[in-house]
Amino acid sequence: MTDGTTELVLAAVRRPGTQISLDVHLRGGAVAGISPSGTRAHTRPLRTIDCGGRYIIPGLWDEHVHFSQWAMHANRLDLSMAASAQEAAAAVGRYLGELNPANGHGKPSTAVGVGFRDALWPDTPTLAMLDAATGERPAALISHDLHCVWLNTAAARRYSLDVSESGLLREEPAFLLTRELGRLPEAVLDGWSAGAARAAAARGVVGVVDLEMTWNRDPWLRRIAAGFDSLRVEAGCTRRTWSVPPSKDCARAWRFPAARACCGQVR
């Protein structure tokens, strides 16, 4: 994004469905004017980017994200391509084999995988299967929709959980463990979130509606205060995460200086 004073011209762009070449004048990150290419005179030289006839569309919004989970996903073992429970367990075993338990590089002590789809697998996950692949290293695997976690005995022991022979937690127990796995140092999670936001912005995303299952106001105010400006953010919260009366909280968030976060209906 540009700041409140920056001006920029995107030259020689086209709208979908037309071949007319246009220049788009941006001021402070917003469209200030659109004119046929080369027809608008400027009182002073402006930075101009020749877009060479590329198409331009309004910025994209993702209307339902769990942003911290998304950021963590990019820094965890991706299991979305695993075609079976055995394949997923083997991938976790290889991943653990590549990690030094005391490498000092900020790797979480519990190996976390993400994105598996057990409903599509021909076999059934079991506690014994994941134990055989991981040994005594704690491992927890989060499904693509966050409604299920597959964990091994070492992870169950670490988080004081009783699990069945499947090793699976579903719904509320899975949500609780997922939140626990997300308790990372603020600097680490904020850095990952900034990287995820830049990656989204590079693909045309300008805003997100973040429905992370936690008290979601404070992390965004902290990130914005530290300079986060890659995306506009609407942050929601569930009733179970209220820590102050919502009307008072929303008023405080709305007045935050230079905030790109805003408050809407509490879900």
Secondary structure, DSSP 8 states (H G I E B T S, - for coil): ---SS-EEEEEEEB-TT----EEEEEETTEEEEEEETT----SS--EEEE-TT-B----EEEEEE-HHHHHHHTTSEE-TT--SHHHHHHHHHHHHHHS-TT--S---SSEEEEEE-GGG-SS---HHHHHHHHTTS-EEEEETTSSEEEE-HHHHHHTT----TT-EEESHHHHHHHHHHT---HHHHHHHHHHHHHHHHTTTEEEEEE--SS--HHHHHHHHHTT--SSEEEE---GGG--S-HHHHHHHHHTSTT--EE-----
